[in-house]
């Protein structure tokens, strides 16, 4: 099995069969589509000869940043669509892989893949509905329902919902000027208000440099808690897993759980809110899960 987790800054490639069998894991910088995917193919060619023990790749699993075409049989299946990643709109993600090995392929978003992996092997094991959110450079969400990622007309875009804004006055600052948001499509959607680039734009420094007591985190928690309430009311997941360079910070979970409970106010059952059980391997394991026989297609 060959797995490709395609991210906006790097791609993670691996061959294997599950969490206890990940071989030849490699990381490739995300540059242009042609260069990046060619280097991924080179990785898999070498893996076949080495760590693949001479066995040809039997299936592809690709979990990618998006938006992407995930409906099997649709003209855009296996391609990125309206992604804001410069130069990647319309990129054929499956084509170069299948030109190397024309075998069955599973293709979905990175968050749908991560939700599937967590439901199969991670913190969502044994649960019928697992919601996975990643909060970092962007914000995305995927729901695994009864062992299958949720699709409709395409895949969910949970990072682009609109939420009540958090613009509280700060000590000595008077009435704040509303933050416009950073999403190039929607301005102040969830991603435009609570992603890593949004925090950096609002406060003038990267999120990872802000101390835990910085006022940015109270505002961030307000945005995130309101988004989680929307998902609780509309999807009713048994567990919500939050990862990513911003969302996965350990100090955020206790106050986030408390704020969500306050906002729901006893109206609906509260799901477990936790970090991913598979840690930073959820994405590449999600790609692996997408390529397994019950998930891939000709």
Buried (B, 14 or more C-beta within 10 A) or exposed (E): BBBBBBBBEEBBBBBBEBBEEBBBBBBBEBEEBEEBBBBBBBBBBEBBEEBBEEEEBBBBBBBBBBBBBBBEEEEBBBBBBEBBBEEBBEBBBBEBBBEBBEBBBBBBBBBBBBBBBBBBBBBBEEBEBBBBBBBBBBBBBBBBBEEBBBBEEBBBBBBBBBBEBBBEEEEEEEEEEEBEBBBEEBEBBBBBBBBBBBBBBBBEEEBEEBEEEBEBBBBBBBBBBBBBBBBBEEBEBBBBBBBBBBBBBEEBBEEBBEBBEEBBEEEEEBBEBBBBBBEEBBBBBBBBBBBBEEBBEE
